[in-house]
């Protein structure tokens, strides 16, 4: 049987940046927050008609306000597939006393974690770990974030933005360890995050160069999927594909989501709405 005809190793759905809120649109940014409920329902209906191993939402489930989780999260309960969240910066636009509860509200076993499906290790990272918005108010990671942002600003870095963030040194070490584990086990690895890593942009994770190089250097790593930059993007680094999924919240009526099929020799991305379809060789 040819590789074009063979069954994929796994298939999964991807959603980025629904940013739901029952508020007026931001016409300047073309973000239509209240419309995301209908778009999510349409994406989930499509996913439910497909044979998928799981679905990942790449952050910014809400635009702001804790109570909006209560309106949007029940939609995900209608998925017939396993579902995995990782939070984005907007998911922490909640009252300070709720910041420590965001990961639990999203049903996450830990802020960053991994699992294996059909010989592919799926690694979910936490790009908000060192930030000016996600840690509790008295957390030292806020001080570290301010210091890192100051250094980036002094260097004239495009991603020196308060709405970006970074990973701690222990998390980067953990990511390297999981990639080495995948390689030793003969697995392939796919990494997920909220923030882009490659190519360079003003939306990239603080420390994106280090993290993208770590992933691209792994013989096991075949791809990195993210959101945050609503325009979407794509780059290839040392044979690893870096795919930025477009933001669902953008436009009044066009959706954006994807289904990814991982084959032995390629990653096949079927885009819906504004999301592009891609055939990426491995």
C-alpha positions in Angstrom: 0.0 0.0 0.0 1.4 3.4 -0.9 2.0 6.1 1.8 -0.7 8.2 0.1 -3.2 5.5 0.7 -2.1 4.3 4.1 -3.9 5.2 7.3 -2.4 8.1 9.3 -0.6 7.5 12.6 -3.1 9.9 14.2 -5.6 12.6 13.3 -6.5 15.6 15.6 -8.4 18.8 15.5 -7.0 22.3 16.2 -8.7 25.5 17.4 -6.9 28.7 18.2 -8.1 31.9 19.9 -11.9 31.8 20.1 -11.6 34.7 22.7 -15.2 34.6 23.5 -16.8 37.5 25.4 -20.4 38.9 25.1 -19.1 42.3 24.1 -19.1 44.6 21.1 -16.6 43.8 18.3 -13.2 45.5 18.1 -13.5 46.7 14.5 -9.9 47.9 14.3 -8.6 44.4 15.1 -11.6 42.8 13.3 -12.3 40.7 16.4 -15.9 39.6 16.9 -15.9 38.1 20.3 -19.6 37.1 20.7 -19.5 35.3 17.3 -17.1 32.7 18.5 -19.8 30.6 20.1 -21.4 29.9 16.7 -18.0 29.3 15.2 -17.1 26.8 18.0 -20.3 25.0 17.5 -19.6 24.7 13.8 -16.1 23.5 14.4 -17.2 20.9 17.0 -19.9 19.6 14.7 -17.3 19.1 12.0 -14.9 17.4 14.4 -17.7 15.1 15.7 -18.3 13.9 12.1 -14.6 12.9 11.8 -12.5 10.0 13.1 -10.1 11.9 15.4 -7.8 10.9 18.2 -8.2 14.2 20.1 -8.7 17.9 19.8 -6.4 20.7 21.1 -7.4 24.3 21.8 -4.3 26.4 21.6 -5.3 29.1 24.1 -7.4 32.2 24.5 -10.7 30.4 25.1 -12.1 33.6 26.5 -11.1 37.3 25.9 -11.7 38.3 29.5 -13.7 37.7 32.7 -14.0 34.5 34.6 -17.7 34.0 34.1 -17.2 33.7 30.4 -15.7 30.3 30.9 -19.1 29.2 32.1 -20.7 30.0 28.8 -18.0 28.7 26.4 -16.6 25.5 28.1 -19.9 23.6 28.0 -19.6 23.7 24.2 -16.5 21.6 24.4 -18.3 19.0 26.4 -20.3 18.2 23.3 -17.1 16.9 21.6 -17.1 13.1 21.2 -13.3 13.1 21.2 -10.8 13.6 24.0 -10.0 17.3 24.3 -7.0 19.2 25.6 -6.7 22.9 26.5 -3.7 25.0 27.0 -4.3 28.6 28.1 -3.4 31.8 26.4 -2.7 35.3 27.7 -6.4 36.3 27.5 -7.4 33.3 29.7 -5.7 35.1 32.6 -7.6 38.4 32.1 -9.6 37.5 35.2 -9.8 38.7 38.8 -6.5 38.3 40.7 -8.0 35.8 43.1 -8.9 33.5 40.2 -5.4 33.4 38.5 -4.3 30.3 40.3 -7.5 28.5 39.2 -7.3 28.9 35.4 -5.5 25.6 34.7 -8.0 23.6 36.8 -10.9 25.4 35.2 -9.6 24.2 31.8 -9.4 20.7 33.2 -5.6 20.5 32.8 -3.7 17.9 34.8 -0.8 20.3 35.0 0.3 23.6 33.4 2.6 21.6 31.1 2.4 17.9 30.4 2.6 15.3 27.7 0.9 12.1 26.5 1.4 9.5 23.8 -1.0 8.4 21.1 -0.1 5.7 18.5 3.7 6.2 18.9 3.5 10.0 18.8 4.4 12.0 21.9 2.2 15.1 22.3 3.8 17.8 24.4 1.7 20.7 25.8 3.8 23.7 27.0 2.9 26.7 29.1 4.1 29.9 27.5 2.4 32.0 30.1 4.6 30.7 33.0 6.8 33.8 33.2 4.6 36.8 32.5 3.1 40.0 33.8 -0.4 38.6 33.9 -0.6 34.8 34.7 1.2 34.2 38.0 -0.5 35.3 41.3 0.3 39.0 42.1 3.0 38.2 44.7 4.7 35.5 42.6 8.4 36.0 41.9 7.8 35.0 38.3 6.2 38.5 37.8 9.6 40.0 38.8 11.4 37.7 36.4 9.0 38.7 33.7 9.6 42.4 34.2 13.3 41.8 34.1 13.1 39.8 30.9 10.8 42.3 29.2 13.2 45.1 30.2 16.1 43.3 28.6 14.2 42.6 25.4 13.0 46.2 25.2 16.6 47.4 25.6 17.7 45.1 22.8 14.9 46.5 20.5 13.3 43.0 20.2 10.0 43.0 18.3 8.4 40.6 20.8 9.1 42.9 23.7 5.4 43.2 24.4 3.5 43.0 27.6 1.0 40.6 26.0 3.8 38.1 25.3 5.4 35.8 27.9 8.1 33.1 28.4 8.8 29.7 29.8 10.9 29.1 33.0 14.3 27.4 32.8 12.9 24.3 34.5 10.1 24.0 31.9 12.6 24.4 29.0 14.7 21.6 30.7 11.6 19.5 31.0 10.7 20.0 27.3 14.2 18.9 26.4 13.9 15.8 28.6 10.5 14.9 27.0 12.0 15.2 23.5 15.0 13.0 24.5 12.5 10.5 25.9 10.6 10.5 22.7 13.7 9.9 20.6 14.9 7.1 22.9 11.5 5.4 22.6 11.5 5.7 18.8 8.5 8.0 19.0 7.7 11.1 16.9 7.0 14.3 18.9 4.7 17.2 18.3 4.8 20.2 20.6 1.9 22.6 21.3 2.0 26.1 22.7 0.1 29.3 22.7 3.0 31.5 21.5 4.8 31.3 18.1 8.4 30.3 18.1 9.5 30.6 14.4 9.7 32.6 12.2 10.5 35.8 14.1 7.5 38.0 14.8 6.3 40.5 17.4 4.0 37.8 18.8 6.8 35.3 19.6 7.4 33.7 23.0 10.2 35.4 25.0 13.1 33.1 24.4 11.6 31.8 21.2 15.0 31.3 19.6 16.2 29.0 22.4 13.0 27.0 22.5 12.6 26.6 18.7 16.3 25.5 18.4 15.7 22.9 21.1 12.7 21.5 19.3 14.3 21.6 15.9 17.4 19.9 17.1 15.4 16.9 18.3 15.4 13.9 15.9 11.9 13.0 17.2 10.3 16.4 16.7 8.2 16.9 13.6 6.1 19.9 14.4 5.1 22.7 16.6 1.5 24.2 16.6 0.5 27.5 18.2 -2.0 30.3 18.1 -1.7 33.9 19.5 -0.7 35.6 16.2 -4.2 35.7 14.7 -2.9 36.2 11.2 -1.3 32.8 11.2 2.2 31.9 10.0 4.4 29.0 9.0 8.2 28.3 9.1 10.5 25.4 8.6 13.6 25.0 10.9 16.0 22.1 10.5 13.2 19.9 9.1 10.7 20.7 11.9 7.4 22.4 10.8 6.3 25.4 12.9 2.6 26.1 12.2 0.7 29.1 13.6 -3.1 28.5 13.4 -5.2 31.6 12.6 -7.5 33.1 15.2 -11.1 32.0 15.3 -12.3 35.3 16.8 -11.3 37.3 13.7 -13.9 38.4 11.2 -17.7 38.5 11.7 -18.6 35.3 9.8 -15.5 33.4 8.6 -14.4 30.5 10.8 -10.9 29.2 11.3 -9.9 25.7 12.5 -8.0 22.7 11.2 -7.7 18.9 11.1 -4.2 17.5 11.1 -3.3 14.0 9.9 0.1 12.7 10.7 1.5 10.1 8.2 4.8 8.4 8.2 6.1 10.7 5.5 4.1 13.9 5.9 1.8 16.1 8.0 -1.5 16.8 6.2 -3.3 19.9 7.4 -6.9 20.4 6.2 -7.9 24.0 6.9 -11.5 25.3 7.3 -12.6 28.8 6.7 -9.7 31.2 6.8 -7.2 28.4 7.8 -4.9 27.2 5.1 -4.5 23.6 4.0 -0.9 22.4 3.9 1.0 19.2 2.9 4.2 19.2 4.9 6.8 16.6 4.0 8.7 14.7 6.8 
